[in-house]
Amino acid sequence: MFIKNLSKNMKTYLFALFVLFFLFVLFTSLGQINRWDLLQQIAMADNFLMSGSLYPDINNPGSSDVSPYFPGVALLGILIAKIGFSSNLVEIMLGIASITIFLFFFIQYKIAQYLFGQNITPYKFVPIVVISSLFLFPEWFKYAAEFKPDILALTIGFICMHLVLHREVKATYFQVIIGGLIAGLAIIFKQQYLAFIIGLSCQAIIFPTKKRILFSLSALIIIIGVFTIIYYNENAWFWSVEILKDDGFEPLKILLFNHFNMSIPIVSLLVFYFGYIKFVGGYFSTKISYPGLNFKDLFSSPWAWGTSFSILAALASTFKAGGNSGNTELGLILSLPLFALLLSYMKEWVLIAIAMIAVYAHVPQIYLSIKNYNNALELLKFIESDALPGNLSIASGSNVYFAARKYNSSGRTAAYWPISLINNNHPREGIDTVIQSFNPQILITDGFVDGAVVATDHNYTLVFRNAIGSVLMK
């Protein structure tokens, strides 16, 4: 009966699925309010607005927080703050993160339609997106929701590529150059994005056309310009390039452990998929299932080259210290058009049913996200309340900067994460140095540091504590 109703009311269920997914993206983003990826960039934006500099001096690393990524998100934050939204900057940026996720999926849908035609329909693509995000690649989904800058960079790159590089697109040479310049400028968000442009450049060399060469040259000129500007800024080069060089690699045992959980849903779906094929058709063949698929055209497409190099860069990040299954899942989600083609063999109602199960299974994570956001608001309200005297010196961890920036102080917020970053240590190991160097009267610690222990060791009074962080005062 459920299957019959699902098949009959396809549009209704598809709309309900989209609405639920939209809410899940929004709640997940808000639940990532206490994550360093975005907050370090916002700290850089605040530092620029107060002192005219994005980066702390390398000789005084704890003077403000800093991100090891290129400063594109910080520059975006400065623009939003300048037009009058500084107070709600964190929430606005999380909203932009949510919009970016949908833009990323939309351009993947357009690319899939271009490559594979009528095999890709909204009735199939929407549930495939939900299955990918909530069931197969939940770590990537969580990271994307907290504003990982690589998603924004790649979204811009894919849009530019799709609008001017595909064969059937009648773009003028001027439009191709503009597209290349914009695609190149996206490097300001993440260093790793360079792989995407290198992939497109290799394609332009092996399968040369005037448009491909113009696009690649335009993008590379901008990228060289960005790297040159950063290189000649000693602090910028150190924090966004030098600091990342000696991270080392994760031990194989940890890599296998991190990826074990990720493999379970993928293997489960593959077993179900080929079981479904056996049940409805007997065997799988690309010639039978997708007669219009031309592997030669696919191999020579700009999408294949840009995506392949980006996947390799994502997998390389997995092996570096600090990498995790989220990096691997980024590489896999970039193959979404191919994945959509594979799953388009299945009936719409089957895909929607699987997506609904994925939504149901993800509800506990959404509950935790909402709970995390409520805890963050509790910390924020305490910081903004009259419980703390105004205009005292303050230091904080990156994960609680959303609250620290709201404290009524004339001075900048010192930070203990950059000290740990410069020494390649855990964040909690920089807190002793920041206390000795800056002697902050208020200290806001995140989950990496036990606030009660710090209070005892350094003669602070613990005045607030919850799951997000602690507030200590002298």
Phi, psi and omega in degrees: 000316180299317181296319180296316179295320180297317180294324184285324185250047186302314183296320180297314181292324178294318178296316179298320179296317180296316180298315178299317180294320177302314179295322179296319178298314182296312181295323179294319178298312179298326178290347178260022184297337182255043180245137187293332186308312179276318189294326176295323177292320178294323176298321177295320177298314178299319180298321179294318181293332181269325188236351181085008181230135177285325191248145171288153176295138182295340177273354179220063194295337183271005185291336174198163181283160185205151179254143175281356178271161174301155196273022184301317180294322177297318179296321175296320177298320178298316180299315181293320178295322182295331181268010169107016183242032183297321185297323182253028186299318183298311181296321179295318180293324175294325174296320177296324177300318179296316179297321180299321178301315180291323176296320179300313180291325180296315181290329174295322177296315180296320178294317179299319178296319179296316184286322191237004172063223190288352176297334185257113178238158177302326181297334179260323187290319181301309177297328177296321176299315180296315179299316181296315187286315189265335185251311186275317188232057184292331178292317176299317181301317180295316180293320179298323182291340180267008178077060169286122188294340181294329179294318179295315180300312182293324177299314177299315180298315180296320180297313180298315179300314184293323185285331188234348188257334182295148189302318185283349180282126183267063179276141175285165178298324178297316178296323178296317180296315179299316178301319178294320179296316180293318179299320179293323182295337179297348178298340181295346181270327184200132180300321184298338180299340179307326181300323180298314181291323176298319178300314179294326179292320177296321178296322180293331179282318184279324178237071191287136165221161181300319183294317180296319180293316179299317180299311183295317179297318179299314180295317182293325178298315178296317181298316177298320178297317179296314179297324179294315179300315181292322181298320183276001169255104189305316181292318180297316181295319181296311187286333184252352179231301184299321186294339184265351190290326189251033181291332183080194184233152178287142174299148183301322181299317180292320178299315180296319179296316181295331185263355182296311181297326180295326185287335185297308179295326180295312179297320180299316180293322179297318178299315179297318184299309182287334171294320178296315179300316179298323184288319187263335186227345178099311178203165184253134175211130180295329180293323180280316185285322184226075185297336181273001184286123180244104184294330179295313178295322179296316181297325183270001183284148177299327179301315182298320183284313178298319181292315182300314180292324177293322177297316179298320179294320179295318179293324177297322178295330179299323185279342180285155177303132184094347177286160181204187182296339177299324176294317177297317181295329174300313178301320182288322182292337177292343176271017186305319178302319177292319179297320178295321178298317180299313184281345180293349173296335184275155178294151180302315184293331177292315179296318179296320179297316178296318180297320178297321176296319178298319178298312181300317182292336183271354182305316179302324178294323178293321176300316179295324178296316179296318178297319179296319179295321178296320176296321178296318178296324178298316176296317182298317180297324178294318180297323183274353183279179179277005181292336180249132174297153181275160171060037171262158177289146189218146174225154183207169171268158184302322186288348178244017181294334178303329179269318183300325182290345180270355180290138183282089182221146179277345182261165177285163179270117174290162187217141179262348177293315180301326178295319177292323180296318183291332179262004181056044180245171172292146182308325183293343181278350178268352187289325178297318181294317182293328177291317180293323185278323188246344180044056183293141178280335175236135180231124177249113183256150178261190185293347178285347185232133175280106184300325181295320180293317179298319179300317180292316185290331188238019175059044171259163172254127178281112185253347178203145177201132169211193185293340182275316184183183181232152176242125181242146182219144175267000000 
